[in-house]
Structures are given as C-alpha cells and as structure tokens.
C-alpha cells in the first residue's frame, strides 16, 4: 500500500492503465483477448480464494513482520531518493530545468 501510494508509482500505474484501456478500445481483437484473460484471472482468483485463506491466516504474523521491515526499507529509500514521493510532473519539470541549466552552462563555456 505504501509503494502504491507514492506519487511516482501511482502516476506510472495510471499511465499503464490508460495505455491498456486505450489499446483495448482501439483494437477489437486485443480487447477480446484481454477480456478473456481478465475473466480467466478473475475465475482462478475466486476459485483459489477459499483454498488459500487458511494458509494466509497461518502466514499473517509473518507477513506483518515482513511488511514492517519493508516499510522501514521504503522509508530509507525515500531518504536516499528524495524524488520518489514527488509527483511525476514535478520530477519531469525539475529534470528539464536541470538539463536546460546545464546546456546553458555548456553553451556559455563554449562561447567564451
């Protein structure tokens, strides 16, 4: 949940989702294949949910511990990569600004 809530990850998921929806909409054959695959995945998920539930209950304490460690790791990663929680638009804008600044510096150095 923490990873999915990061702006960068969320934006990337939105872009992929929009591309998937657009591709399905634009190509009828692809839509048929994707719809069939989605129904298959949904059926398998529903069929296995009841079988897997006892296993998940047994593993829940371990999953909570893993989740806690993963959360701490994500916090450390966020400290080392400050752009991670920023929106994609801001990251792109900052990158464009930095590149423009560097190009201007190089042009100035070359001209002088």
Buried (B, 14 or more C-beta within 10 A) or exposed (E): EEEEEBBBBBBEEEEEEEEEEEEBEEEEEEBEEBEEEEEEEEEEEEEEEEEEEEEEEEEEEEEEEEEEEEEEEBEEEBEEEEBBEBBBEEBEEEEEEEEEEEEEEEEEEEEE
